[in-house]
Amino acid sequence: MTGTIERIIKKIPELKEYTKIHSINKGFSKDEKWRVDLLNGLKYFVRVSDICHAKHKKVAFNYMKKFKTLGVPVPSTVSSIELDEESKYIEITEFTKGTDGEEILPTLSSQEQFEIGRQAGEALKIIHSIQNKSPKEAWESYRIRKYNNYLKEFEKLEVKYFSLAPVIQYIDSHIHLLRDRPIHFLHDDFHPSNIMVHSKKLEAILDFDRYEWGDPIHDFHKIALFTRNISVPFAVGQIKGYFRGDPPAHFWTLYTTYVAMVFVSDIVWSIKNTPNHTDKMVQRLKTVLNDHQNFTKDIPVWYKDNGW
């Protein structure tokens, strides 16, 4: 594998004078990820993807440039390159100093976790400032179709980890709320594993390549699945930073509707992509059920006034 990256590096002018190459194995992406140290002391993050993903990834890469100009803490972009002879698409950004949020947040005080979450919420608000004014499809029809597809896949799996009755009942009772929702740029994978923290401050938001267009409130659903299990203070801070205080009431009904919808997709995705870790999926979805008291409550039990 190192031979492949060395061959690719030699074809990229920005990387030719390298001294060391470090493989990065975190995350579920199939992309190859590397830290490349240069002779001049610079460190670059290099992501190598199959060229078939180039079109989508280029859009995300260009939006990162845009977000940088808007004041969002994202890595500085260096270049993106298609190597046809290798059938690879290469992205180069600055290597971000710090530690990922999943690792560092639990070691900090509650107030420090909250503050980093607040900074993340403010950044997410800027990310959502870009609106798609000419969408090809209404958000309501797109999201419902996606949910129905996952529901069909779930039924084919014939697995019974949970009774989906309260989940589906909540969705059916609130799905009308998706009508006429605005369509904005979404990170779509916004949680502590995709942020970097340095000196107890938010250093950078990473991994925009799962972006899509949709209701900004949908970008909060990873709080339920991942963030609240890593850091409740961060989760509360993210929400309060985004809204500059407590969110409006309609946020919670929409948030919980989206959490219920991804409840189904999380089961399907986990069984198909991480079958050896279904125990983790079961545990996090049990937590979701407890947080929303079997989807009888909109506001999760972890969201309360803790003085942050």
C-alpha positions as MATLAB code, in Angstrom:
seq = 'MTGTIERIIKKIPELKEYTKIHSINKGFSKDEKWRVDLLNGLKYFVRVSDICHAKHKKVAFNYMKKFKTLGVPVPSTVSSIELDEESKYIEITEFTKGTDGEEILPTLSSQEQFEIGRQAGEALKIIHSIQNKSPKEAWESYRIRKYNNYLKEFEKLEVKYFSLAPVIQYIDSHIHLLRDRPIHFLHDDFHPSNIMVHSKKLEAILDFDRYEWGDPIHDFHKIALFTRNISVPFAVGQIKGYFRGDPPAHFWTLYTTYVAMVFVSDIVWSIKNTPNHTDKMVQRLKTVLNDHQNFTKDIPVWYKDNGW';
ca = [
       0.000    0.000    0.000;
       2.834    2.398    0.795;
       4.216    1.724   -2.665;
       0.937    2.925   -4.190;
       0.934    6.222   -2.295;
       4.628    6.766   -3.100;
       3.903    6.269   -6.789;
       1.007    8.721   -6.602;
       3.016   11.296   -4.647;
       5.703   11.388   -7.317;
       3.073   12.561   -9.797;
       1.928   15.479   -7.624;
       4.212   18.529   -7.633;
       3.094   19.741   -4.180;
       4.205   16.464   -2.584;
       7.407   15.538   -4.372;
       9.754   16.755   -1.637;
       8.339   14.517    1.079;
      10.276   13.057    3.979;
       7.730   10.806    5.719;
       4.373    9.199    4.986;
       1.991    8.184    7.802;
      -1.122    6.084    7.199;
      -4.322    7.243    8.968;
      -6.790    4.462    9.675;
      -9.585    6.159   11.625;
     -13.180    6.164   10.410;
     -15.317    3.951    8.179;
     -14.440    5.557    4.850;
     -12.969    3.319    2.150;
     -10.665    6.169    1.110;
      -6.954    5.891    1.813;
      -5.804    8.680    4.150;
      -2.256    9.802    4.764;
      -0.219   12.464    6.512;
       2.653   13.532    4.284;
       5.556   15.436    5.851;
       7.515   17.693    3.512;
      11.126   18.775    3.531;
      10.113   22.403    4.239;
       8.331   21.398    7.466;
       4.786   21.505    6.109;
       2.412   18.628    6.838;
      -0.385   17.767    4.433;
      -3.424   15.527    4.740;
      -3.830   13.454    1.576;
      -7.039   11.587    0.778;
      -7.008    9.045   -2.060;
     -10.368    7.967   -3.530;
     -11.581    5.992   -6.491;
     -11.954    8.355   -9.439;
     -15.643    7.464   -9.781;
     -16.292    9.631   -6.688;
     -14.421   12.645   -8.063;
     -17.444   14.709   -9.133;
     -19.152   14.589   -5.743;
     -15.958   15.065   -3.771;
     -14.859   18.033   -5.880;
     -18.052   19.847   -4.953;
     -17.397   19.262   -1.252;
     -13.771   20.351   -1.673;
     -14.826   23.599   -3.321;
     -17.376   24.303   -0.605;
     -14.608   23.895    1.977;
     -12.832   26.782    0.241;
     -16.049   28.807    0.473;
     -16.539   28.015    4.147;
     -12.976   29.095    4.894;
     -13.749   32.546    3.494;
     -16.916   32.686    5.632;
     -14.941   32.081    8.812;
     -15.735   28.407    9.368;
     -12.766   26.579   10.932;
     -11.904   24.101    8.192;
      -8.501   22.914    6.934;
      -6.933   25.090    4.245;
      -7.309   23.429    0.862;
      -4.167   22.866   -1.240;
      -5.263   21.071   -4.409;
      -7.467   18.354   -5.878;
      -6.236   16.165   -8.711;
      -7.598   13.407  -10.930;
      -5.025   10.801  -11.920;
      -6.668    8.960  -14.795;
      -3.824    6.478  -15.209;
      -4.225    5.451  -11.555;
      -8.043    5.761  -11.569;
      -7.659    7.854   -8.416;
      -8.918   11.202   -7.174;
      -6.589   13.006   -4.768;
      -7.382   15.774   -2.290;
      -4.696   17.657   -0.412;
      -5.392   19.905    2.579;
      -3.321   21.192    5.432;
      -2.844   18.641    8.208;
      -4.853   19.878   11.185;
      -3.154   19.992   14.565;
      -4.990   18.731   17.611;
      -6.990   15.684   18.659;
     -10.353   14.488   17.389;
     -13.322   15.350   19.557;
     -14.315   11.790   20.383;
     -10.936   11.222   22.004;
     -10.335   14.563   23.731;
     -13.758   15.752   24.905;
     -14.193   13.206   27.744;
     -10.879   14.385   29.242;
     -12.048   18.013   29.537;
     -14.268   19.723   32.087;
     -18.002   19.980   31.410;
     -17.692   23.719   30.824;
     -14.847   23.228   28.344;
     -16.844   20.570   26.480;
     -19.842   22.891   26.355;
     -17.751   25.764   25.015;
     -16.290   23.649   22.196;
     -19.818   22.485   21.371;
     -20.983   26.101   21.295;
     -18.197   26.961   18.857;
     -19.191   23.964   16.707;
     -22.847   25.059   16.715;
     -21.920   28.553   15.589;
     -19.801   27.102   12.778;
     -22.624   24.780   11.710;
     -24.955   27.783   11.477;
     -22.571   29.362    8.939;
     -22.344   26.108    6.990;
     -26.137   26.116    6.753;
     -26.149   29.678    5.396;
     -25.771   28.362    1.830;
     -29.215   27.679    0.416;
     -30.194   25.673   -2.647;
     -32.747   27.953   -4.291;
     -33.424   25.658   -7.248;
     -33.638   22.118   -5.840;
     -34.457   19.271   -8.179;
     -36.833   17.753   -5.634;
     -38.729   18.939   -2.571;
     -37.067   17.937    0.700;
     -40.266   16.225    1.884;
     -40.485   13.804   -1.034;
     -36.725   13.139   -1.083;
     -36.478   12.361    2.635;
     -39.635   10.260    2.779;
     -38.535    8.231   -0.233;
     -35.166    7.602    1.408;
     -36.873    6.547    4.653;
     -39.277    4.207    2.830;
     -36.374    2.555    1.019;
     -34.654    1.828    4.322;
     -37.906    0.529    5.779;
     -38.185   -1.939    2.898;
     -34.580   -3.023    3.422;
     -35.252   -3.480    7.135;
     -38.210   -5.746    6.411;
     -36.036   -7.907    4.138;
     -33.454   -8.412    6.875;
     -35.956  -10.137    9.156;
     -34.158   -9.040   12.293;
     -35.949   -8.098   15.473;
     -33.703   -6.051   17.711;
     -36.497   -3.646   18.633;
     -40.193   -3.136   18.205;
     -40.418   -0.387   15.603;
     -44.062    0.343   16.463;
     -43.432    3.475   18.607;
     -40.783    4.704   16.147;
     -43.039    4.389   13.108;
     -46.006    5.807   15.013;
     -44.010    8.926   15.882;
     -42.894    9.341   12.266;
     -46.414    8.906   10.916;
     -47.721   11.507   13.377;
     -45.103   14.137   12.512;
     -44.023   13.499    8.940;
     -46.197   16.357    7.703;
     -43.683   18.717    9.349;
     -41.237   18.020    6.503;
     -43.481   19.907    4.090;
     -41.981   23.154    2.741;
     -38.810   22.879    4.801;
     -35.875   24.914    3.442;
     -33.053   23.191    1.567;
     -29.531   24.167    2.615;
     -26.037   22.704    2.477;
     -25.683   19.941    5.102;
     -22.465   18.476    6.449;
     -24.473   15.289    7.086;
     -21.888   13.683    9.373;
     -21.534   16.313   12.070;
     -20.296   14.807   15.344;
     -17.173   14.917   17.551;
     -15.199   12.355   15.517;
     -15.236   14.837   12.649;
     -13.900   17.821   14.544;
     -10.411   18.598   15.784;
      -9.720   20.236   19.132;
      -6.506   22.065   19.995;
      -5.718   23.958   23.212;
      -9.279   23.295   24.407;
     -10.787   25.098   21.405;
     -12.426   24.008   18.173;
      -9.615   23.816   15.635;
     -11.353   22.424   12.554;
     -14.412   20.684   11.147;
     -13.504   17.774    8.873;
     -14.971   15.321    6.361;
     -17.441   17.198    4.200;
     -17.579   14.500    1.542;
     -20.890   13.072    2.776;
     -22.564   16.432    2.247;
     -26.078   16.704    0.888;
     -28.831   19.301    0.564;
     -31.752   19.399    2.964;
     -33.402   20.737    6.089;
     -30.760   22.233    8.415;
     -32.368   20.551   11.419;
     -31.593   17.172    9.848;
     -27.888   17.911   10.445;
     -28.471   17.497   14.196;
     -29.504   13.831   14.108;
     -25.975   12.546   14.791;
     -26.317   14.072   18.255;
     -28.749   11.285   19.142;
     -26.659    8.469   17.684;
     -23.135    9.514   18.631;
     -22.554   12.940   20.159;
     -24.603   12.554   23.349;
     -22.729    9.298   24.087;
     -19.400   11.103   23.818;
     -20.265   14.402   25.486;
     -23.638   15.688   26.630;
     -22.167   19.141   27.401;
     -20.879   19.357   23.818;
     -24.307   18.318   22.481;
     -26.065   20.982   24.549;
     -23.438   23.534   23.531;
     -23.864   22.690   19.848;
     -27.594   23.368   20.031;
     -27.302   26.520   22.135;
     -24.443   27.848   20.015;
     -26.445   27.316   16.841;
     -29.569   29.025   18.178;
     -27.782   31.459   20.529;
     -29.766   29.984   23.386;
     -32.474   27.375   23.726;
     -33.970   26.286   20.397;
     -37.572   27.039   19.373;
     -40.172   24.388   20.149;
     -40.516   23.303   16.515;
     -36.843   22.297   16.519;
     -37.487   19.435   18.921;
     -40.417   17.926   17.022;
     -38.484   18.011   13.748;
     -35.272   16.810   15.409;
     -37.072   13.854   16.969;
     -38.823   13.026   13.698;
     -35.451   12.826   11.961;
     -33.986   10.788   14.815;
     -36.875    8.331   14.447;
     -36.268    8.122   10.692;
     -32.549    7.420   11.084;
     -33.354    4.840   13.786;
     -34.446    2.534   10.960;
     -31.563    3.371    8.620;
     -28.990    2.871   11.395;
     -30.110   -0.732   11.841;
     -29.914   -1.440    8.103;
     -26.583    0.359    7.606;
     -24.968   -1.317   10.598;
     -25.981   -4.844    9.625;
     -24.783   -4.343    6.063;
     -21.571   -2.403    6.724;
     -20.400   -3.296   10.240;
     -21.950   -6.708   10.977;
     -19.321   -7.433   13.635;
     -20.383   -4.377   15.629;
     -24.153   -4.774   15.769;
     -23.911   -4.826   19.565;
     -22.805   -1.184   19.443;
     -25.735   -0.332   17.205;
     -28.176   -2.036   19.568;
     -26.749   -0.167   22.555;
     -26.888    3.283   20.934;
     -30.460    2.734   19.720;
     -31.517    1.567   23.179;
     -30.100    4.849   24.435;
     -32.155    6.727   21.828;
     -35.306    4.959   23.019;
     -34.515    5.810   26.619;
     -33.694    9.426   25.767;
     -37.081    9.916   24.111;
     -38.978    7.542   26.419;
     -39.997    5.261   23.556;
     -40.713    8.263   21.355;
     -43.342    9.686   23.658;
     -41.194   12.784   24.360;
     -39.784   15.316   21.916;
     -37.067   16.763   24.152;
     -34.499   14.085   25.082;
     -33.810   13.520   28.767;
     -30.168   14.659   28.448;
     -31.162   18.190   27.368;
     -31.719   20.218   30.481;
     -30.414   23.347   32.100;
     -27.120   22.365   33.696;
     -25.911   25.927   34.134;
     -23.754   25.841   31.002;
];
